[in-house]
Amino acid sequence: MTLESSSKVFWANERVAVIGVGNMGMALVNGLTNANPGAARKIIVSGRDRAKVQESMRGLGVAIAGSNSEAASKASLIVLAVKPQIQAAVIAEIRDRIRRGSTVLSIAAGIPTSMIEEQLGGRAGVVRAMPNIAASVGASATAICPGKHSKSADMQRARMLMGSVGTVAEVSEDLMDAITGLSGTGPLYVFTILEGLSDAGVKMGLSREVSTALAIQTLVGSAQLVRATGEHPAKLRELVTSPGGTAITALHFLEKSGLKATLMDAVEAATLRSAQLGSRWKRDVK
Ligand SMILES: NC(=O)c1ccc[n+]([C@@H]2O[C@H](COP(=O)([O-])OP(=O)(O)OC[C@H]3O[C@@H](n4cnc5c(N)ncnc54)[C@H](OP(=O)(O)O)[C@@H]3O)[C@@H](O)[C@H]2O)c1
């Protein structure tokens, strides 16, 4: 089956609840409704403040539930997109209204599937996902992992949903903090790099508009080249580094300032922070 036809089958058979429509919930709803004509009719959302949810969902065509438990009761796939610290309360609220055979997909940083499974008491299969904000334009890099008791149908639902808004990698749960550090937090690194390149162009006399447009295309084009060739980035770097040229001159500065080490430090720090936050939720929820 092609991706397009399996996506059609998915939207024909499933109803998706998104509980919590802040930055990430909104990004998911935008990405899902843009990518799949007809998806809006199969999505129901809920939030803390119904009027606020209605306002943010205006024009998208999704259903708005009066409560989290109403949203959960109408869905086969329930996405929990609330902050980690309130996820336990939301699960307690929806637990008794979840339909048999449903899947709960948590995108909360740090909260392990074992804890969600325990809170749900076997009422649904559990999958954990770490998407990023580029889901809103169908370009998230998402990782998913199953809970101990989840079935292949749970993973298939998660794969289909997240596959509608970008790429999906399946990993074991012990890697989810690293995923959070790399691709969950990743847009921050890229936004910062883009801002730096755009500022640099402006410093060299380009207009902001031209500088930003060229910086974006350079970043997207270079990433596409790495993906298309499958080459190690260091090998491609050789292609642009001619003796005595501009690239080797610039590279000298990047090495002196330790750009690569800084990126590695940042991903490591974000990974450790994710693990630290996770252990805090574990303590709080007990
Ligand atoms: N942002 C990211 O880049 C990103 C990336 C990957 C994963 N995540 C994960 O996504 C989750 C949401 O993060 P976020 O950045 O989207 O946070 P956010 O912008 O604060 O969104 C959370 C949403 O939950 C709503 N909410 C609060 N209490 C609720 C309740 N009792 N029932 C239903 N909804 C409720 C909030 O509404 P009010 O504003 O009205 O309180 C808000 O709209 C987190 O678990 C985070 O770890 C985020």
The ligand as a Gaussian input file, in Angstrom:
#p B3LYP/6-31G(d) Opt

LIG

0 1
 N        6.870000      22.933000      22.379000
 C        7.654000      22.025000      21.828000
 O        8.507000      22.335000      20.990000
 C        7.503000      20.567000      22.201000
 C        8.199000      19.598000      21.449000
 C        7.994000      18.243000      21.766000
 C        7.159000      17.879000      22.809000
 N        6.536000      18.843000      23.547000
 C        5.644000      18.419000      24.634000
 O        4.347000      18.858000      24.296000
 C        3.606000      19.108000      25.475000
 C        2.963000      20.482000      25.350000
 O        3.976000      21.448000      25.253000
 P        3.663000      22.889000      24.666000
 O        4.972000      23.526000      24.405000
 O        2.653000      22.790000      23.573000
 O        2.984000      23.562000      25.944000
 P        1.882000      24.714000      25.974000
 O        2.064000      25.629000      24.821000
 O        1.872000      25.271000      27.361000
 O        0.522000      23.905000      25.727000
 C       -0.112000      23.163000      26.712000
 C       -1.600000      23.329000      26.486000
 O       -2.297000      22.544000      27.445000
 C       -3.419000      23.292000      27.885000
 N       -3.887000      22.802000      29.162000
 C       -3.520000      23.188000      30.420000
 N       -4.222000      22.498000      31.341000
 C       -5.042000      21.653000      30.640000
 C       -6.019000      20.714000      31.031000
 N       -6.285000      20.444000      32.315000
 N       -6.674000      20.045000      30.067000
 C       -6.433000      20.288000      28.749000
 N       -5.515000      21.188000      28.323000
 C       -4.837000      21.852000      29.265000
 C       -2.896000      24.693000      27.966000
 O       -3.975000      25.601000      27.991000
 P       -3.818000      27.034000      28.749000
 O       -2.743000      27.757000      27.990000
 O       -5.163000      27.622000      28.586000
 O       -3.437000      26.727000      30.163000
 C       -2.090000      24.780000      26.670000
 O       -2.908000      25.133000      25.583000
 C        4.567000      19.019000      26.644000
 O        4.359000      17.820000      27.319000
 C        5.942000      19.056000      25.996000
 O        6.876000      18.262000      26.724000
 C        6.672000      20.170000      23.249000

